[in-house]
C-alpha cells in the first residue's frame, strides 16, 4: 500500500508537465545556462538513488526559488512553457520544481537521456523510448527476488525511522510510462519520501 502511494505521488508530480506537447517543452527559457559537470554528476547520483536523502534536501533547498525567480540555479531551470508563465503551470502540477537539460546524453539505468526533472519528492530522468519502463521493472523484479518489494516499476531501497519525528523515510527507485503528446515517454528515478 505504501509503495502504491509513492508511485502515485511520483506520477502526480510529473504527469502534467510531461503531458505537455513536446514542442512546448522544447524551447528553453531565457537565461538558460549549461549545467556544470559537478551539477550533472550530483543530479545523476540523485536520480539513481546513489545519494542520501540529506543530499536531496540540500539540492531542493538550493533550487526552491527557481520557479518564482524563473532563473536557473545549481544547473536546474524553470520548465519551459511556450510563452505561458511558469507559475500558471504549477496549479496543475504541484511538486514539480525544475528541469535540467544536459548538453550531451548521459546513461542512467543503462539508457541515454538528456533531461532530468526535480520535484519536491523525486529526481527522475526522462526517456523517449517507452520500452525503458518494462526493462527497468523486469530488472528490478529480478533484483528483488526473495525480498519484499513494491509493485512492478518500483523497488524500495531503504526504509528507516525518521531521525527527528515519528514518520518513516523511504528511498525507492521508480519507473513509469506516461502517455504524453505526441508520443509516450518514461520517467524513472529516485523517490525520497517520508510517510
TORPA-4810 file (N, C-alpha, C, O; in nm, 3 decimals):
<nodes>
NODE_1_0.082_-0.120_0.000_0.000_0.000_0.000_0.087_0.126_0.000_0.059_0.221_-0.074_X
NODE_2_0.192_0.126_0.084_0.281_0.241_0.089_0.347_0.260_-0.047_0.358_0.372_-0.097_X
NODE_3_0.392_0.149_-0.107_0.459_0.158_-0.237_0.366_0.217_-0.342_0.410_0.297_-0.424_X
NODE_4_0.240_0.179_-0.342_0.144_0.231_-0.438_0.128_0.382_-0.419_0.120_0.456_-0.518_X
NODE_5_0.124_0.429_-0.294_0.111_0.573_-0.268_0.231_0.650_-0.321_0.216_0.760_-0.373_X
NODE_6_0.352_0.592_-0.308_0.472_0.660_-0.357_0.470_0.669_-0.509_0.506_0.772_-0.566_X
NODE_7_0.429_0.562_-0.571_0.422_0.560_-0.717_0.320_0.663_-0.765_0.344_0.733_-0.864_X
NODE_8_0.209_0.672_-0.697_0.107_0.772_-0.732_0.162_0.913_-0.713_0.137_1.001_-0.796_X
NODE_9_0.237_0.936_-0.605_0.296_1.068_-0.580_0.389_1.107_-0.693_0.388_1.221_-0.738_X
NODE_10_0.470_1.013_-0.739_0.562_1.041_-0.849_0.483_1.079_-0.974_0.517_1.176_-1.042_X
NODE_11_0.381_1.002_-1.004_0.302_1.030_-1.124_0.235_1.166_-1.117_0.234_1.240_-1.216_X
NODE_12_0.179_1.199_-1.002_0.111_1.328_-0.989_0.206_1.445_-1.003_0.167_1.550_-1.055_X
NODE_13_0.329_1.429_-0.957_0.424_1.540_-0.964_0.487_1.557_-1.101_0.543_1.663_-1.130_X
NODE_14_0.480_1.455_-1.186_0.543_1.467_-1.317_0.449_1.458_-1.435_0.481_1.508_-1.543_X
NODE_15_0.334_1.396_-1.420_0.247_1.369_-1.535_0.204_1.495_-1.608_0.207_1.498_-1.731_X
NODE_16_0.165_1.598_-1.536_0.113_1.717_-1.603_0.218_1.785_-1.688_0.190_1.827_-1.801_X
NODE_17_0.340_1.796_-1.636_0.444_1.862_-1.715_0.485_1.777_-1.833_0.519_1.829_-1.939_X
NODE_18_0.482_1.646_-1.817_0.524_1.558_-1.925_0.415_1.543_-2.030_0.443_1.505_-2.144_X
NODE_19_0.292_1.570_-1.993_0.182_1.559_-2.089_0.175_1.680_-2.182_0.102_1.676_-2.281_X
NODE_20_0.249_1.785_-2.152_0.251_1.900_-2.241_0.308_1.858_-2.376_0.394_1.770_-2.380_X
NODE_21_0.263_1.917_-2.484_0.319_1.883_-2.614_0.470_1.904_-2.614_0.522_1.997_-2.552_X
NODE_22_0.540_1.816_-2.683_0.686_1.822_-2.688_0.733_1.959_-2.737_0.833_2.010_-2.687_X
NODE_23_0.665_2.017_-2.832_0.706_2.147_-2.885_0.704_2.253_-2.776_0.788_2.343_-2.776_X
NODE_24_0.609_2.243_-2.683_0.601_2.341_-2.576_0.719_2.329_-2.481_0.761_2.428_-2.420_X
NODE_25_0.772_2.208_-2.467_0.884_2.187_-2.376_1.018_2.206_-2.444_1.121_2.217_-2.376_X
NODE_26_1.019_2.211_-2.576_1.145_2.213_-2.648_1.219_2.345_-2.634_1.342_2.346_-2.631_X
NODE_27_1.148_2.455_-2.624_1.216_2.583_-2.616_1.266_2.606_-2.475_1.192_2.590_-2.378_X
NODE_28_1.391_2.644_-2.464_1.450_2.669_-2.332_1.418_2.810_-2.288_1.409_2.901_-2.371_X
NODE_29_1.399_2.831_-2.156_1.370_2.965_-2.108_1.489_3.057_-2.124_1.603_3.012_-2.132_X
NODE_30_1.461_3.187_-2.129_1.570_3.284_-2.137_1.660_3.270_-2.015_1.614_3.236_-1.906_X
NODE_31_1.788_3.297_-2.036_1.882_3.290_-1.924_1.925_3.149_-1.892_1.988_3.126_-1.788_X
NODE_32_1.893_3.053_-1.978_1.933_2.915_-1.953_2.084_2.904_-1.956_2.149_2.958_-2.046_X
NODE_33_2.138_2.835_-1.860_2.282_2.812_-1.859_2.307_2.662_-1.867_2.226_2.581_-1.823_X
NODE_34_2.421_2.628_-1.923_2.457_2.487_-1.933_2.506_2.442_-1.795_2.591_2.507_-1.735_X
NODE_35_2.451_2.330_-1.744_2.494_2.284_-1.611_2.641_2.243_-1.611_2.693_2.193_-1.710_X
NODE_36_2.706_2.264_-1.498_2.846_2.223_-1.481_2.852_2.072_-1.459_2.752_2.011_-1.421_X
NODE_37_2.967_2.013_-1.483_2.981_1.867_-1.470_2.951_1.821_-1.327_2.896_1.712_-1.308_X
NODE_38_2.986_1.902_-1.226_2.957_1.863_-1.087_2.806_1.860_-1.062_2.756_1.771_-0.993_X
NODE_39_2.733_1.957_-1.120_2.588_1.961_-1.105_2.523_1.840_-1.173_2.429_1.781_-1.120_X
NODE_40_2.575_1.804_-1.290_2.523_1.688_-1.362_2.551_1.561_-1.283_2.463_1.476_-1.268_X
NODE_41_2.673_1.547_-1.232_2.709_1.428_-1.154_2.619_1.414_-1.031_2.573_1.305_-1.000_X
NODE_42_2.596_1.525_-0.961_2.510_1.520_-0.843_2.368_1.482_-0.880_2.305_1.401_-0.812_X
NODE_43_2.316_1.539_-0.988_2.179_1.509_-1.031_2.165_1.363_-1.070_2.067_1.298_-1.033_X
NODE_44_2.261_1.310_-1.144_2.255_1.170_-1.187_2.264_1.077_-1.066_2.197_0.974_-1.061_X
NODE_45_2.348_1.112_-0.967_2.356_1.032_-0.844_2.222_1.032_-0.771_2.180_0.928_-0.719_X
NODE_46_2.154_1.145_-0.768_2.022_1.152_-0.704_1.919_1.071_-0.781_1.837_1.003_-0.720_X
NODE_47_1.921_1.077_-0.913_1.828_1.000_-0.996_1.844_0.850_-0.968_1.745_0.778_-0.959_X
NODE_48_1.967_0.805_-0.954_1.996_0.662_-0.936_1.992_0.619_-0.790_2.031_0.506_-0.759_X
NODE_49_1.947_0.705_-0.700_1.941_0.676_-0.556_2.079_0.646_-0.498_2.091_0.570_-0.403_X
NODE_50_2.182_0.706_-0.554_2.319_0.685_-0.505_2.363_0.799_-0.413_2.480_0.808_-0.377_X
NODE_51_2.270_0.884_-0.377_2.295_0.991_-0.281_2.189_0.977_-0.172_2.081_0.923_-0.197_X
NODE_52_2.219_1.025_-0.054_2.122_1.008_0.055_2.018_1.120_0.055_2.026_1.216_-0.022_X
NODE_53_1.922_1.104_0.142_1.812_1.200_0.150_1.859_1.339_0.187_1.799_1.438_0.143_X
NODE_54_1.964_1.351_0.266_2.014_1.483_0.302_2.067_1.556_0.179_2.053_1.678_0.169_X
NODE_55_2.129_1.484_0.084_2.176_1.547_-0.040_2.057_1.595_-0.123_2.063_1.701_-0.185_X
NODE_56_1.949_1.517_-0.123_1.828_1.557_-0.194_1.768_1.683_-0.131_1.730_1.776_-0.202_X
NODE_57_1.760_1.686_0.001_1.706_1.804_0.071_1.791_1.927_0.044_1.737_2.036_0.023_X
NODE_58_1.924_1.911_0.045_2.013_2.024_0.021_1.992_2.080_-0.120_1.988_2.202_-0.138_X
NODE_59_1.977_1.992_-0.219_1.953_2.038_-0.355_1.817_2.109_-0.364_1.808_2.218_-0.421_X
NODE_60_1.715_2.048_-0.308_1.581_2.109_-0.312_1.583_2.248_-0.248_1.516_2.339_-0.296_X
NODE_61_1.658_2.264_-0.140_1.668_2.394_-0.073_1.737_2.496_-0.164_1.694_2.611_-0.172_X
NODE_62_1.845_2.453_-0.231_1.919_2.545_-0.319_1.836_2.591_-0.439_1.854_2.703_-0.486_X
NODE_63_1.747_2.507_-0.488_1.672_2.544_-0.609_1.526_2.578_-0.582_1.446_2.585_-0.675_X
NODE_64_1.489_2.597_-0.456_1.349_2.618_-0.420_1.288_2.739_-0.487_1.166_2.744_-0.503_X
NODE_65_1.367_2.837_-0.526_1.312_2.960_-0.586_1.321_2.964_-0.738_1.294_3.068_-0.798_X
NODE_66_1.359_2.854_-0.802_1.373_2.854_-0.948_1.243_2.896_-1.015_1.245_2.977_-1.107_X
NODE_67_1.130_2.841_-0.970_1.002_2.872_-1.033_0.964_3.019_-1.015_0.922_3.084_-1.110_X
NODE_68_0.979_3.071_-0.893_0.936_3.208_-0.869_1.031_3.310_-0.933_0.986_3.414_-0.981_X
NODE_69_1.161_3.281_-0.935_1.256_3.373_-0.995_1.266_3.354_-1.146_1.312_3.441_-1.219_X
NODE_70_1.220_3.236_-1.193_1.230_3.199_-1.333_1.372_3.215_-1.385_1.393_3.264_-1.495_X
NODE_71_1.469_3.173_-1.303_1.610_3.178_-1.340_1.678_3.049_-1.294_1.639_2.992_-1.192_X
NODE_72_1.779_3.003_-1.368_1.848_2.879_-1.332_1.918_2.888_-1.197_1.958_2.996_-1.154_X
NODE_73_1.931_2.773_-1.130_2.006_2.764_-1.005_2.061_2.622_-0.993_1.988_2.525_-1.013_X
NODE_74_2.188_2.611_-0.962_2.255_2.483_-0.942_2.235_2.389_-1.061_2.224_2.268_-1.044_X
NODE_75_2.229_2.446_-1.184_2.213_2.365_-1.304_2.069_2.337_-1.341_2.042_2.285_-1.449_X
NODE_76_1.976_2.370_-1.253_1.833_2.346_-1.278_1.770_2.474_-1.328_1.816_2.583_-1.295_X
NODE_77_1.664_2.462_-1.407_1.598_2.578_-1.466_1.448_2.559_-1.463_1.399_2.448_-1.447_X
NODE_78_1.373_2.670_-1.479_1.228_2.657_-1.485_1.186_2.570_-1.603_1.258_2.563_-1.703_X
NODE_79_1.072_2.506_-1.592_1.018_2.427_-1.702_0.975_2.523_-1.813_0.900_2.618_-1.787_X
NODE_80_1.021_2.499_-1.936_0.981_2.582_-2.049_0.834_2.560_-2.078_0.788_2.446_-2.083_X
NODE_81_0.758_2.669_-2.097_0.614_2.656_-2.112_0.559_2.725_-2.236_0.440_2.758_-2.241_X
NODE_82_0.641_2.748_-2.336_0.597_2.805_-2.463_0.519_2.934_-2.444_0.408_2.950_-2.497_X
NODE_83_0.577_3.025_-2.369_0.517_3.157_-2.353_0.428_3.176_-2.233_0.400_3.289_-2.195_X
NODE_84_0.381_3.067_-2.172_0.296_3.081_-2.053_0.385_3.101_-1.930_0.494_3.045_-1.923_X
NODE_85_0.339_3.181_-1.835_0.418_3.197_-1.713_0.433_3.064_-1.641_0.338_2.986_-1.632_X
NODE_86_0.552_3.039_-1.591_0.578_2.912_-1.521_0.482_2.894_-1.404_0.433_2.783_-1.380_X
NODE_87_0.455_3.001_-1.331_0.369_2.991_-1.214_0.228_2.946_-1.252_0.162_2.879_-1.173_X
NODE_88_0.181_2.981_-1.372_0.048_2.939_-1.414_0.042_2.788_-1.433_-0.064_2.727_-1.412_X
NODE_89_0.152_2.729_-1.470_0.156_2.584_-1.493_0.157_2.507_-1.361_0.116_2.391_-1.358_X
NODE_90_0.202_2.568_-1.255_0.216_2.497_-1.127_0.083_2.454_-1.068_0.080_2.359_-0.990_X
NODE_91_-0.026_2.520_-1.104_-0.155_2.483_-1.049_-0.192_2.339_-1.079_-0.257_2.274_-0.997_X
NODE_92_-0.152_2.288_-1.195_-0.185_2.152_-1.233_-0.075_2.052_-1.204_-0.093_1.932_-1.226_X
NODE_93_0.038_2.098_-1.156_0.148_2.006_-1.130_0.219_2.041_-1.000_0.337_2.075_-1.001_X
NODE_94_0.148_2.035_-0.890_0.213_2.070_-0.764_0.330_1.976_-0.739_0.319_1.855_-0.757_X
NODE_95_0.440_2.032_-0.697_0.555_1.949_-0.664_0.666_1.953_-0.766_0.781_1.933_-0.729_X
NODE_96_0.636_1.977_-0.894_0.743_1.984_-0.993_0.812_2.117_-0.977_0.749_2.223_-0.982_X
NODE_97_0.943_2.112_-0.957_1.018_2.233_-0.929_1.093_2.283_-1.052_1.081_2.400_-1.089_X
NODE_98_1.170_2.195_-1.117_1.259_2.240_-1.223_1.304_2.123_-1.308_1.275_2.007_-1.278_X
NODE_99_1.374_2.156_-1.416_1.432_2.054_-1.501_1.578_2.089_-1.528_1.620_2.204_-1.518_X
NODE_100_1.655_1.987_-1.564_1.793_2.005_-1.606_1.805_1.946_-1.745_1.779_1.828_-1.767_X
NODE_101_1.843_2.030_-1.839_1.868_1.983_-1.975_2.018_1.967_-1.991_2.095_2.062_-1.971_X
NODE_102_2.059_1.847_-2.027_2.201_1.814_-2.034_2.257_1.846_-2.172_2.190_1.824_-2.273_X
NODE_103_2.380_1.898_-2.177_2.438_1.935_-2.307_2.467_1.812_-2.394_2.464_1.821_-2.517_X
NODE_104_2.495_1.700_-2.332_2.517_1.573_-2.403_2.446_1.464_-2.325_2.429_1.476_-2.204_X
NODE_105_2.404_1.357_-2.392_2.333_1.250_-2.320_2.423_1.184_-2.215_2.544_1.170_-2.233_X
NODE_106_2.359_1.143_-2.105_2.425_1.060_-2.004_2.346_0.930_-1.994_2.229_0.925_-2.032_X
NODE_107_2.410_0.827_-1.944_2.341_0.699_-1.928_2.292_0.688_-1.784_2.369_0.699_-1.689_X
NODE_108_2.163_0.665_-1.772_2.100_0.645_-1.642_2.027_0.512_-1.650_1.945_0.492_-1.739_X
NODE_109_2.056_0.421_-1.560_1.998_0.286_-1.563_2.027_0.217_-1.696_1.948_0.134_-1.741_X
NODE_110_2.141_0.251_-1.758_2.180_0.187_-1.883_2.116_0.245_-2.008_2.135_0.191_-2.117_X
NODE_111_2.041_0.354_-1.996_1.972_0.415_-2.110_2.011_0.563_-2.120_2.029_0.628_-2.017_X
NODE_112_2.023_0.617_-2.244_2.061_0.758_-2.258_1.945_0.853_-2.231_1.829_0.823_-2.262_X
NODE_113_1.979_0.968_-2.173_1.881_1.074_-2.151_1.952_1.209_-2.154_2.072_1.219_-2.128_X
NODE_114_1.876_1.312_-2.187_1.929_1.449_-2.183_1.842_1.539_-2.097_1.861_1.661_-2.097_X
NODE_115_1.749_1.481_-2.025_1.655_1.562_-1.948_1.625_1.498_-1.813_1.593_1.380_-1.806_X
NODE_116_1.635_1.578_-1.706_1.602_1.534_-1.571_1.497_1.630_-1.515_1.493_1.747_-1.550_X
NODE_117_1.412_1.578_-1.428_1.310_1.660_-1.364_1.320_1.644_-1.213_1.335_1.534_-1.161_X
NODE_118_1.313_1.756_-1.144_1.318_1.760_-0.998_1.180_1.799_-0.945_1.121_1.897_-0.989_X
NODE_119_1.129_1.721_-0.850_1.005_1.757_-0.782_1.034_1.766_-0.634_1.148_1.750_-0.591_X
NODE_120_0.931_1.792_-0.555_0.951_1.801_-0.410_0.985_1.668_-0.347_1.034_1.663_-0.234_X
NODE_121_0.959_1.557_-0.419_0.987_1.427_-0.360_1.067_1.333_-0.449_1.089_1.218_-0.413_X
NODE_122_1.111_1.381_-0.566_1.182_1.289_-0.656_1.275_1.362_-0.751_1.261_1.482_-0.775_X
NODE_123_1.369_1.286_-0.805_1.452_1.331_-0.916_1.445_1.218_-1.019_1.484_1.105_-0.991_X
NODE_124_1.394_1.249_-1.138_1.374_1.145_-1.239_1.438_1.185_-1.372_1.452_1.303_-1.403_X
NODE_125_1.475_1.083_-1.449_1.523_1.102_-1.585_1.406_1.080_-1.679_1.315_1.002_-1.648_X
NODE_126_1.407_1.147_-1.793_1.303_1.133_-1.894_1.362_1.057_-2.012_1.467_1.094_-2.064_X
NODE_127_1.293_0.951_-2.054_1.338_0.869_-2.167_1.231_0.871_-2.275_1.112_0.861_-2.246_X
NODE_128_1.274_0.885_-2.400_1.180_0.884_-2.513_1.137_0.743_-2.551_1.032_0.726_-2.612_X
NODE_129_1.216_0.643_-2.516_1.184_0.504_-2.550_1.085_0.449_-2.448_1.122_0.429_-2.332_X
NODE_130_0.960_0.422_-2.489_0.860_0.374_-2.393_0.890_0.235_-2.338_0.832_0.195_-2.237_X
NODE_131_0.981_0.161_-2.403_1.017_0.028_-2.355_1.106_0.029_-2.232_1.125_-0.075_-2.168_X
NODE_132_1.161_0.143_-2.198_1.252_0.153_-2.083_1.180_0.113_-1.954_1.240_0.046_-1.869_X
NODE_133_1.054_0.152_-1.937_0.982_0.119_-1.813_0.973_-0.031_-1.793_0.997_-0.079_-1.682_X
NODE_134_0.940_-0.105_-1.897_0.930_-0.251_-1.886_1.067_-0.313_-1.857_1.078_-0.405_-1.776_X
NODE_135_1.172_-0.262_-1.923_1.308_-0.312_-1.900_1.349_-0.293_-1.754_1.401_-0.385_-1.691_X
NODE_136_1.326_-0.173_-1.702_1.366_-0.144_-1.564_1.282_-0.223_-1.464_1.336_-0.275_-1.366_X
NODE_137_1.152_-0.232_-1.487_1.065_-0.309_-1.398_1.110_-0.454_-1.390_1.115_-0.512_-1.282_X
NODE_138_1.142_-0.513_-1.506_1.187_-0.652_-1.509_1.320_-0.668_-1.435_1.337_-0.763_-1.358_X
NODE_139_1.412_-0.576_-1.457_1.542_-0.583_-1.390_1.527_-0.569_-1.238_1.590_-0.643_-1.163_X
NODE_140_1.444_-0.474_-1.194_1.426_-0.453_-1.051_1.353_-0.570_-0.987_1.378_-0.602_-0.871_X
NODE_141_1.262_-0.635_-1.060_1.192_-0.753_-1.007_1.290_-0.867_-0.985_1.282_-0.937_-0.884_X
NODE_142_1.383_-0.887_-1.080_1.485_-0.993_-1.064_1.574_-0.964_-0.943_1.608_-1.055_-0.868_X
NODE_143_1.610_-0.837_-0.924_1.696_-0.799_-0.811_1.624_-0.817_-0.679_1.689_-0.839_-0.576_X
NODE_144_1.490_-0.807_-0.678_1.411_-0.817_-0.555_1.372_-0.960_-0.519_1.307_-0.981_-0.416_X
NODE_145_1.408_-1.058_-0.601_1.366_-1.195_-0.575_1.398_-1.236_-0.432_1.510_-1.220_-0.385_X
NODE_146_1.298_-1.289_-0.365_1.319_-1.336_-0.228_1.305_-1.226_-0.124_1.319_-1.254_-0.005_X
NODE_147_1.278_-1.102_-0.164_1.261_-0.994_-0.068_1.125_-0.930_-0.092_1.064_-0.947_-0.197_X
NODE_148_1.079_-0.857_0.007_0.951_-0.786_-0.008_0.976_-0.659_-0.087_1.048_-0.571_-0.041_X
NODE_149_0.918_-0.649_-0.203_0.937_-0.533_-0.287_0.807_-0.461_-0.312_0.702_-0.502_-0.263_X
NODE_150_0.815_-0.355_-0.389_0.696_-0.280_-0.425_0.632_-0.339_-0.548_0.674_-0.446_-0.594_X
NODE_151_0.532_-0.273_-0.603_0.468_-0.321_-0.724_0.564_-0.308_-0.842_0.670_-0.246_-0.830_X
NODE_152_0.526_-0.365_-0.957_0.610_-0.352_-1.076_0.643_-0.207_-1.101_0.556_-0.121_-1.088_X
NODE_153_0.766_-0.179_-1.136_0.806_-0.042_-1.161_0.856_0.030_-1.038_0.890_0.148_-1.046_X
NODE_154_0.863_-0.038_-0.924_0.914_0.024_-0.802_1.001_-0.074_-0.725_0.970_-0.192_-0.716_X
NODE_155_1.109_-0.023_-0.671_1.197_-0.103_-0.585_1.234_-0.019_-0.464_1.308_0.079_-0.477_X
NODE_156_1.184_-0.057_-0.347_1.216_0.015_-0.224_1.358_-0.022_-0.184_1.390_-0.140_-0.166_X
NODE_157_1.444_0.078_-0.170_1.584_0.054_-0.134_1.608_0.066_0.015_1.677_-0.017_0.075_X
NODE_158_1.551_0.171_0.075_1.572_0.194_0.217_1.442_0.242_0.281_1.366_0.317_0.221_X
NODE_159_1.420_0.196_0.401_1.304_0.238_0.479_1.351_0.246_0.624_1.373_0.143_0.688_X
NODE_160_1.365_0.367_0.675_1.418_0.386_0.810_1.333_0.484_0.888_1.272_0.574_0.830_X
NODE_161_1.327_0.468_1.021_1.253_0.566_1.102_1.316_0.705_1.088_1.437_0.719_1.079_X
NODE_162_1.230_0.804_1.086_1.276_0.942_1.079_1.361_0.975_1.200_1.328_0.936_1.312_X
NODE_163_1.471_1.046_1.179_1.560_1.080_1.289_1.492_1.176_1.387_1.504_1.159_1.509_X
NODE_164_1.422_1.274_1.335_1.352_1.371_1.420_1.204_1.370_1.380_1.162_1.449_1.295_X
NODE_165_1.127_1.282_1.439_0.986_1.271_1.406_0.940_1.127_1.419_1.018_1.039_1.457_X
NODE_166_0.815_1.104_1.387_0.761_0.969_1.403_0.726_0.904_1.270_0.655_0.803_1.268_X
NODE_167_0.774_0.959_1.159_0.749_0.902_1.027_0.855_0.801_0.987_0.946_0.770_1.063_X
NODE_168_0.841_0.753_0.865_0.938_0.660_0.807_0.991_0.723_0.679_0.913_0.764_0.593_X
NODE_169_1.123_0.732_0.668_1.185_0.785_0.547_1.209_0.671_0.450_1.268_0.569_0.487_X
NODE_170_1.165_0.687_0.327_1.176_0.581_0.228_1.248_0.636_0.105_1.222_0.747_0.060_X
NODE_171_1.338_0.555_0.053_1.406_0.585_-0.072_1.374_0.470_-0.165_1.399_0.354_-0.132_X
NODE_172_1.319_0.500_-0.283_1.276_0.395_-0.376_1.306_0.433_-0.519_1.297_0.550_-0.556_X
NODE_173_1.341_0.334_-0.599_1.354_0.351_-0.743_1.216_0.332_-0.805_1.143_0.241_-0.767_X
NODE_174_1.181_0.418_-0.899_1.051_0.408_-0.965_1.069_0.426_-1.116_1.158_0.498_-1.161_X
NODE_175_0.983_0.359_-1.192_0.981_0.375_-1.338_0.836_0.370_-1.382_0.760_0.284_-1.338_X
NODE_176_0.799_0.462_-1.468_0.659_0.469_-1.511_0.651_0.521_-1.654_0.718_0.618_-1.689_X
NODE_177_0.571_0.456_-1.734_0.542_0.502_-1.870_0.428_0.605_-1.862_0.330_0.584_-1.790_X
NODE_178_0.443_0.715_-1.936_0.340_0.818_-1.938_0.302_0.843_-2.084_0.388_0.865_-2.169_X
NODE_179_0.174_0.838_-2.111_0.126_0.861_-2.247_0.117_1.010_-2.273_0.013_1.072_-2.253_X
NODE_180_0.228_1.067_-2.317_0.238_1.210_-2.342_0.210_1.238_-2.489_0.210_1.147_-2.572_X
NODE_181_0.187_1.365_-2.520_0.162_1.407_-2.658_0.293_1.459_-2.716_0.355_1.543_-2.651_X
NODE_182_0.340_1.416_-2.831_0.273_1.330_-2.927_0.306_1.182_-2.913_0.243_1.099_-2.979_X
NODE_183_0.402_1.145_-2.828_0.435_1.003_-2.814_0.465_0.971_-2.668_0.500_1.061_-2.592_X
NODE_184_0.452_0.843_-2.628_0.475_0.806_-2.489_0.621_0.827_-2.448_0.712_0.819_-2.530_X
NODE_185_0.640_0.854_-2.321_0.773_0.867_-2.264_0.777_0.788_-2.134_0.674_0.739_-2.086_X
NODE_186_0.895_0.777_-2.078_0.913_0.709_-1.950_0.987_0.802_-1.856_1.081_0.870_-1.896_X
NODE_187_0.943_0.804_-1.730_1.020_0.871_-1.626_1.068_0.763_-1.530_0.993_0.672_-1.495_X
NODE_188_1.192_0.773_-1.489_1.248_0.676_-1.395_1.351_0.747_-1.309_1.428_0.830_-1.358_X
NODE_189_1.351_0.714_-1.181_1.446_0.777_-1.092_1.421_0.743_-0.948_1.368_0.636_-0.916_X
NODE_190_1.459_0.834_-0.862_1.455_0.807_-0.718_1.349_0.892_-0.650_1.338_1.012_-0.674_X
NODE_191_1.273_0.827_-0.565_1.170_0.892_-0.486_1.221_0.900_-0.343_1.252_0.797_-0.282_X
NODE_192_1.229_1.021_-0.288_1.271_1.045_-0.150_1.147_1.092_-0.075_1.098_1.203_-0.100_X
NODE_193_1.095_1.010_0.014_0.962_1.035_0.068_0.957_1.005_0.217_1.026_0.915_0.264_X
NODE_194_0.876_1.079_0.291_0.850_1.049_0.433_0.704_1.014_0.446_0.616_1.085_0.397_X
NODE_195_0.679_0.904_0.514_0.541_0.857_0.531_0.508_0.851_0.678_0.397_0.813_0.716_X
</nodes>
